[in-house]
Amino acid sequence: MAEPHMLRKHSDDCVKLFVGQVPKHMTEPQLIAMFKEFALVDEVNIIKDKATRASRGCCFVICPNREEADKAVDAFHNKKTLTGASSPLQVKYADGELERLEHKLFIGMLPKNVSESEVSALFSQYGTLKDLQILRGSQQTSKGCAFVKYETKEQAVAAIEGLNGKHKMEGSTVPLVVKWADTEKERQARKAQKAQSLASTLANVDPSQHPSLFGALPMGYMSPYNGYGYQATGTYGLMQYRLPPVQNQPAFTNLSPTQANALRAGSPRNYAVPPAGYMGSAYPTVPRLQYPLAFSGGIRPFSGPSSPVPPEAANNHPATSSTVSGSAPDHVEGPPGANLFIYHIPQDFGDEDLAKAFQGFGRVLSSKVFVDKATGVSKCFGFVSYDSPAAAQSAINTMNGYQLGGKKLKVQLKRDNKQNKAY
């Protein structure tokens, strides 16, 4: 582990540089003297090992402003190799510094028909704009949000205080949202927090009450043994159950000699099942199936959604004819009347989760949950396309109004492409 010295409090104009390829024998006074030949430097902090307190061969340099920091970068980055170093000095802005210095704001709740000149005219009242970008979709239509960069921090603060939640643009019924744009580190932290929250939710769920969250245990299916299969009932033990007639195929198919002999001897064992197939099963391999899960209508791959789907959705249709396309880059549409528009999708659902929730009614050609490209947050609506109108109607009958993840789904037929442009 490494640690820098505690940095003194500096003004907002100060800039922190990271410097790599520093010889371990160099001291902070030596580094300050070297950098001061080309730029003003307030402080140098060598990054040291926590245990040994030895230099890790890198440091932070604090410059009083961006102009002096740029001088240091121009003079040293990839241009000077110090005695005892294997490569030239690496001098660059420390993580997050450039974003902090950009004074970048996020603007939300803009009217979809707003122009850049209108946004510029409004925000220029608070200072000099260095950049303005309205976020647009594939058809160049506005997404209702934008980014602006100000020349100084004070100007950006004035815009936030003057406009956030207070100003409505012409054509909008809600006030603008104006706030500091997220840094890359903040975006990554939000993603990590979301993943941790989902993991915590799953950890607190009783598998016996929500089997669809977990699928079967890795020991999965065994080849039919005297017309019976064996599957774990919990952490330990086996539960005997009668297999559906279609699975009563000749025993020991696809088994190794060791596994077959063990079954003939009357002692079924928890042999591991390969993730993509079934031993002794009449069903073909199902792509991307993690663990097999049995039910009366056949075998289905199901290991993801954070809320169980209705029993009729799970049992009405065999998985052999409900292959999931996953999150393909292009949404594949089915025939007219076979494409669904779905509102109120749980926030944590992705494309595959949506497909798995609707796969019990027919063969899902594709599924898509729409997300905000700027924030990565789900918009909570999407599409599912089947290969037949009958499957789509069956899904509407069961899933419209069904509560999933704390929300009641709204499921309806998507308008025909002739009436609506492709999304």
C-alpha positions as MATLAB code, in Angstrom:
seq = 'MAEPHMLRKHSDDCVKLFVGQVPKHMTEPQLIAMFKEFALVDEVNIIKDKATRASRGCCFVICPNREEADKAVDAFHNKKTLTGASSPLQVKYADGELERLEHKLFIGMLPKNVSESEVSALFSQYGTLKDLQILRGSQQTSKGCAFVKYETKEQAVAAIEGLNGKHKMEGSTVPLVVKWADTEKERQARKAQKAQSLASTLANVDPSQHPSLFGALPMGYMSPYNGYGYQATGTYGLMQYRLPPVQNQPAFTNLSPTQANALRAGSPRNYAVPPAGYMGSAYPTVPRLQYPLAFSGGIRPFSGPSSPVPPEAANNHPATSSTVSGSAPDHVEGPPGANLFIYHIPQDFGDEDLAKAFQGFGRVLSSKVFVDKATGVSKCFGFVSYDSPAAAQSAINTMNGYQLGGKKLKVQLKRDNKQNKAY';
ca = [
       0.000    0.000    0.000;
       1.131    3.521   -0.712;
       0.201    6.861    0.761;
       1.011   10.476   -0.041;
       1.731   13.029    2.654;
      -1.296   14.926    3.928;
      -1.805   17.779    1.481;
      -2.173   21.284    2.875;
      -5.342   23.225    2.115;
      -5.011   25.032   -1.197;
      -7.183   27.457   -3.128;
      -9.601   26.251   -5.804;
      -7.243   27.610   -8.472;
      -4.440   25.254   -7.454;
      -3.770   22.285   -9.713;
      -2.475   18.867   -8.644;
      -0.161   17.000  -11.028;
       0.820   13.351  -10.826;
       4.465   12.585  -11.607;
       5.733    9.081  -12.363;
       9.208    7.607  -13.024;
      10.750    9.498  -10.097;
      13.964    7.855   -8.803;
      13.367    6.493   -5.319;
      16.422    8.239   -3.872;
      15.183   11.746   -4.746;
      13.859   13.978   -1.978;
      11.009   16.480   -2.012;
      13.333   19.540   -1.847;
      15.261   18.187   -4.855;
      12.057   17.752   -6.838;
      10.794   21.225   -5.918;
      14.069   22.752   -7.078;
      13.891   20.830  -10.374;
      10.308   21.869  -11.165;
      10.853   25.487  -10.148;
      13.283   25.887  -13.038;
      10.256   25.871  -15.359;
       7.132   26.624  -13.297;
       5.898   27.921   -9.972;
       5.378   25.085   -7.472;
       3.706   25.310   -4.067;
       4.329   21.806   -2.810;
       5.700   18.351   -3.689;
       4.528   15.184   -1.933;
       6.329   11.905   -2.557;
       4.021    8.870   -2.449;
       5.445    6.403    0.072;
       4.820    2.817    1.097;
       2.720    2.704    4.270;
       4.751   -0.077    5.842;
       8.341    0.807    4.901;
       7.901    4.572    4.304;
      10.084    4.168    1.212;
       9.357    6.130   -1.952;
       7.162    4.376   -4.526;
       8.802    6.259   -7.386;
       6.031    8.824   -7.887;
       4.747   12.050   -6.368;
       2.161   14.830   -6.488;
       3.139   18.367   -7.491;
       0.886   21.283   -6.535;
       0.976   24.340   -8.810;
      -0.763   27.638   -7.944;
      -2.835   27.712  -11.154;
      -3.482   25.935  -14.434;
      -1.048   28.074  -16.394;
       1.871   27.036  -14.178;
       0.731   23.404  -14.252;
       0.748   23.451  -18.070;
       4.303   24.817  -18.009;
       5.422   21.884  -15.851;
       3.695   19.350  -18.099;
       5.181   20.884  -21.274;
       8.687   20.977  -19.797;
       8.893   17.457  -18.339;
       6.316   15.010  -19.687;
       8.136   12.346  -21.747;
      11.061   14.773  -22.192;
      13.464   14.133  -19.335;
      14.802   10.890  -17.857;
      16.285   11.291  -14.380;
      19.317    9.351  -13.172;
      18.154    6.039  -11.745;
      14.884    5.956  -13.713;
      14.174    3.520  -16.554;
      11.865    5.818  -18.537;
      11.167    9.532  -19.040;
       9.182   11.435  -16.424;
       5.402   11.102  -16.704;
       3.763   14.397  -15.745;
      -0.005   14.763  -16.087;
      -3.056   16.133  -14.328;
      -4.061   14.002  -11.336;
      -7.320   12.051  -11.613;
     -10.350   14.330  -11.569;
      -8.380   17.569  -11.871;
      -9.283   18.361  -15.466;
     -12.968   17.758  -14.797;
     -12.793   19.927  -11.675;
     -11.180   22.762  -13.608;
     -13.659   22.633  -16.493;
     -16.525   24.104  -14.410;
     -18.924   21.828  -16.269;
     -22.671   21.833  -15.550;
     -25.433   19.392  -16.419;
     -28.752   20.870  -17.553;
     -31.918   18.774  -17.444;
     -35.618   19.301  -18.258;
     -34.939   21.248  -21.455;
     -37.771   21.381  -24.019;
     -37.137   18.878  -26.817;
     -37.312   21.617  -29.463;
     -34.899   24.008  -27.730;
     -32.031   25.391  -29.827;
     -28.408   25.915  -28.853;
     -28.807   29.662  -29.313;
     -31.666   29.726  -26.780;
     -29.661   27.779  -24.205;
     -26.580   29.931  -24.867;
     -28.559   33.149  -24.485;
     -29.938   32.026  -21.116;
     -26.732   30.700  -19.587;
     -24.500   33.450  -20.958;
     -26.235   35.815  -18.549;
     -24.143   34.266  -15.775;
     -20.717   34.252  -17.432;
     -18.607   33.289  -20.424;
     -19.460   29.901  -21.930;
     -16.471   27.898  -23.157;
     -18.571   25.031  -24.500;
     -22.217   24.042  -24.992;
     -23.500   20.616  -26.025;
     -27.137   19.556  -26.326;
     -27.393   15.762  -26.130;
     -29.157   14.266  -29.136;
     -30.367   10.815  -30.183;
     -29.722    8.854  -33.357;
     -32.292   10.949  -35.240;
     -30.640   14.163  -34.005;
     -33.628   14.879  -31.779;
     -32.897   16.527  -28.450;
     -32.880   14.336  -25.336;
     -33.921   17.282  -23.197;
     -30.545   17.748  -21.522;
     -27.230   19.466  -22.181;
     -23.761   20.275  -20.805;
     -22.176   23.725  -20.529;
     -18.697   24.790  -19.442;
     -17.978   28.155  -17.836;
     -14.741   30.083  -17.730;
     -14.701   30.326  -13.939;
     -16.147   28.453  -11.001;
     -17.930   31.572   -9.755;
     -19.858   31.852  -13.027;
     -20.953   28.214  -12.814;
     -22.084   28.643   -9.197;
     -24.095   31.731  -10.169;
     -25.870   29.764  -12.939;
     -26.790   26.973  -10.514;
     -28.111   29.390   -7.907;
     -30.031   31.448  -10.459;
     -31.602   28.694  -12.561;
     -31.796   25.345  -10.780;
     -35.436   24.625   -9.961;
     -36.353   28.267  -10.587;
     -36.516   28.891  -14.328;
     -38.932   27.376  -16.858;
     -38.004   27.642  -20.519;
     -40.681   28.409  -23.075;
     -42.495   25.207  -24.022;
     -41.700   23.435  -20.727;
     -44.000   22.862  -17.750;
     -41.215   22.046  -15.273;
     -38.231   24.112  -14.086;
     -34.691   23.401  -15.245;
     -32.347   21.115  -13.366;
     -28.886   22.712  -13.237;
     -26.113   20.981  -11.281;
     -22.429   20.089  -11.423;
     -21.738   17.411  -14.016;
     -20.602   14.079  -12.588;
     -16.915   13.254  -12.792;
     -15.800    9.900  -14.154;
     -14.993    8.772  -10.626;
     -18.507    9.682   -9.459;
     -20.063    7.803  -12.379;
     -18.056    4.689  -11.550;
     -18.920    5.013   -7.858;
     -22.640    5.187   -8.704;
     -22.396    2.034  -10.812;
     -20.540    0.243   -8.017;
     -23.136    1.368   -5.466;
     -25.951    0.104   -7.673;
     -24.244   -3.277   -8.082;
     -23.623   -3.504   -4.335;
     -27.243   -2.649   -3.589;
     -28.447   -5.403   -5.943;
     -26.046   -7.917   -4.390;
     -27.253   -6.958   -0.906;
     -30.868   -7.432   -1.973;
     -30.159  -10.906   -3.327;
     -28.208  -11.847   -0.194;
     -31.248  -11.134    1.986;
     -33.719  -13.138   -0.094;
     -34.747  -16.647    0.970;
     -34.059  -18.938   -2.034;
     -36.907  -21.242   -1.058;
     -39.357  -18.344   -1.310;
     -37.925  -16.933   -4.530;
     -36.517  -19.833   -6.554;
     -36.557  -17.850   -9.792;
     -33.842  -15.592   -8.389;
     -31.376  -18.402   -8.135;
     -32.244  -21.236  -10.521;
     -31.163  -24.741   -9.584;
     -28.011  -25.516   -7.633;
     -24.884  -26.399   -9.644;
     -25.425  -30.140   -9.156;
     -28.457  -29.647  -11.424;
     -29.946  -32.565  -13.327;
     -29.006  -36.214  -13.172;
     -29.850  -38.740  -15.828;
     -33.229  -40.462  -15.213;
     -32.865  -43.222  -12.632;
     -35.755  -45.671  -12.550;
     -38.030  -42.888  -13.796;
     -36.925  -40.444  -11.101;
     -34.578  -37.489  -11.028;
     -32.820  -35.981   -8.048;
     -32.515  -32.348   -7.153;
     -31.384  -30.542   -4.030;
     -34.128  -29.311   -1.710;
     -31.837  -26.925    0.117;
     -28.230  -26.669    1.175;
     -28.036  -30.405    1.819;
     -29.933  -33.514    0.793;
     -31.742  -34.682   -2.307;
     -35.427  -34.444   -3.166;
     -36.879  -37.272   -5.226;
     -39.526  -36.356   -7.815;
     -41.177  -38.027  -10.788;
     -39.801  -36.791  -14.101;
     -42.197  -35.708  -16.892;
     -42.825  -38.509  -19.423;
     -40.820  -36.764  -22.124;
     -37.728  -37.095  -19.956;
     -38.085  -40.821  -19.347;
     -35.501  -41.607  -21.977;
     -33.029  -44.535  -21.867;
     -30.911  -44.084  -18.796;
     -27.233  -43.099  -18.659;
     -27.227  -41.119  -21.945;
     -24.198  -38.783  -22.111;
     -22.892  -40.077  -18.786;
     -19.294  -41.001  -18.175;
     -18.736  -44.679  -17.226;
     -18.053  -43.637  -13.615;
     -21.318  -41.724  -13.351;
     -23.333  -44.485  -15.057;
     -21.891  -47.181  -12.777;
     -22.693  -45.105   -9.705;
     -26.320  -44.794  -10.799;
     -26.636  -48.501  -11.631;
     -25.327  -49.261   -8.172;
     -28.227  -47.289   -6.711;
     -26.241  -44.377   -5.315;
     -26.908  -41.154   -7.202;
     -24.157  -38.606   -6.716;
     -23.996  -34.838   -7.125;
     -21.850  -34.896  -10.229;
     -21.256  -31.449  -11.669;
     -23.258  -30.673  -14.773;
     -21.591  -28.752  -17.628;
     -23.108  -25.255  -17.794;
     -24.343  -25.550  -21.392;
     -26.034  -28.920  -21.475;
     -27.840  -31.765  -19.746;
     -26.669  -35.271  -19.071;
     -29.169  -37.865  -20.199;
     -31.743  -35.294  -21.252;
     -34.025  -35.487  -24.271;
     -33.614  -31.729  -24.714;
     -30.943  -30.053  -26.868;
     -28.292  -27.775  -25.407;
     -29.638  -24.348  -24.451;
     -27.180  -21.487  -25.202;
     -25.963  -19.367  -22.259;
     -27.772  -21.555  -19.725;
     -25.933  -21.364  -16.411;
     -27.771  -24.030  -14.464;
     -30.731  -26.206  -15.510;
     -34.058  -25.732  -13.802;
     -36.908  -28.242  -14.109;
     -40.602  -27.571  -14.457;
     -43.547  -29.480  -15.817;
     -43.475  -28.014  -19.327;
     -39.796  -28.530  -20.028;
     -36.510  -26.900  -19.125;
     -35.894  -23.176  -19.220;
     -32.854  -20.968  -18.688;
     -33.820  -18.610  -15.888;
     -31.333  -17.092  -13.483;
     -31.632  -13.354  -13.389;
     -34.657  -11.122  -12.811;
     -34.851   -9.576   -9.372;
     -38.548  -10.433   -9.045;
     -40.320  -13.716   -9.826;
     -42.679  -13.804  -12.772;
     -46.179  -15.314  -12.600;
     -46.332  -19.117  -12.505;
     -48.317  -19.134  -15.749;
     -45.493  -17.211  -17.427;
     -43.022  -19.817  -16.256;
     -45.084  -22.893  -17.058;
     -47.154  -22.204  -20.154;
     -44.390  -22.374  -22.699;
     -41.391  -24.702  -23.043;
     -38.003  -23.023  -23.159;
     -37.083  -24.949  -26.280;
     -39.250  -22.510  -28.185;
     -38.517  -19.393  -26.120;
     -34.866  -18.785  -26.878;
     -33.733  -15.422  -25.547;
     -31.792  -13.153  -27.853;
     -30.194  -11.224  -24.977;
     -29.098   -7.631  -25.481;
     -28.309   -7.533  -29.167;
     -27.226   -4.136  -30.483;
     -30.200   -3.961  -32.908;
     -33.757   -4.630  -31.826;
     -35.203   -7.417  -34.012;
     -38.925   -6.910  -34.585;
     -41.492   -9.650  -34.953;
     -44.466   -9.685  -37.312;
     -47.240   -7.085  -36.899;
     -49.075   -7.565  -33.601;
     -46.157   -9.452  -32.030;
     -44.257   -6.461  -30.619;
     -44.929   -5.137  -27.123;
     -44.307   -1.739  -25.542;
     -43.743   -2.079  -21.767;
     -43.871    0.706  -19.164;
     -42.852    0.758  -15.471;
     -40.001   -1.748  -15.855;
     -38.046   -2.085  -12.567;
     -35.069    0.299  -12.436;
     -32.492   -2.483  -12.110;
     -33.723   -4.521  -15.095;
     -31.543   -4.905  -18.180;
     -32.312   -6.347  -21.614;
     -31.844   -9.977  -20.568;
     -33.846   -9.548  -17.352;
     -36.760   -8.216  -19.401;
     -36.492  -11.085  -21.877;
     -36.465  -13.677  -19.096;
     -39.533  -12.134  -17.470;
     -41.488  -12.440  -20.752;
     -40.031  -15.618  -22.249;
     -42.727  -17.894  -20.824;
     -45.346  -16.818  -23.375;
     -43.522  -17.616  -26.595;
     -40.267  -17.298  -28.487;
     -38.674  -13.927  -27.677;
     -36.866  -12.536  -30.715;
     -35.395   -9.559  -28.891;
     -35.822   -7.277  -25.894;
     -34.677   -3.761  -25.131;
     -34.702   -1.586  -21.998;
     -34.017    2.055  -22.796;
     -31.407    3.931  -20.744;
     -30.271    7.526  -20.608;
     -26.986    7.665  -22.527;
     -25.725   10.551  -20.404;
     -26.337    8.976  -16.986;
     -26.692    5.253  -17.785;
     -29.912    5.157  -15.742;
     -32.847    3.098  -16.994;
     -35.824    5.016  -18.388;
     -38.059    2.169  -17.120;
     -39.668    1.400  -20.470;
     -38.764   -0.907  -23.331;
     -39.832   -3.379  -25.998;
     -40.214   -7.141  -26.318;
     -40.745   -8.794  -29.709;
     -42.191  -12.303  -30.184;
     -42.348  -14.483  -33.275;
     -46.170  -14.563  -33.221;
     -49.090  -12.255  -32.305;
     -50.582  -15.035  -30.165;
     -47.546  -15.022  -27.864;
     -47.718  -11.232  -27.531;
     -51.424  -11.336  -26.656;
     -50.794  -14.041  -24.077;
     -48.107  -11.869  -22.485;
     -50.455   -8.870  -22.369;
     -53.215  -10.932  -20.724;
     -50.912  -12.060  -17.920;
     -48.327   -9.312  -17.489;
     -50.363   -6.118  -17.941;
     -50.921   -4.862  -14.386;
     -48.652   -7.543  -12.918;
     -46.500   -6.248  -10.069;
     -42.793   -6.738  -10.756;
     -40.073   -5.260   -8.569;
     -42.563   -3.064   -6.718;
     -44.076   -1.648   -9.930;
     -47.215   -2.557  -11.860;
     -46.275   -3.220  -15.459;
     -48.187   -1.598  -18.301;
     -47.998   -3.882  -21.338;
     -49.517   -3.032  -24.701;
     -48.978   -3.647  -28.401;
     -46.412   -1.416  -30.049;
     -47.819    0.705  -32.841;
     -47.142   -0.558  -36.352;
     -43.937    0.714  -37.906;
     -45.960    2.379  -40.652;
     -47.472    4.628  -38.021;
     -44.340    5.105  -35.990;
     -40.731    5.584  -36.960;
     -38.262    2.885  -36.050;
     -36.717    3.378  -32.689;
];
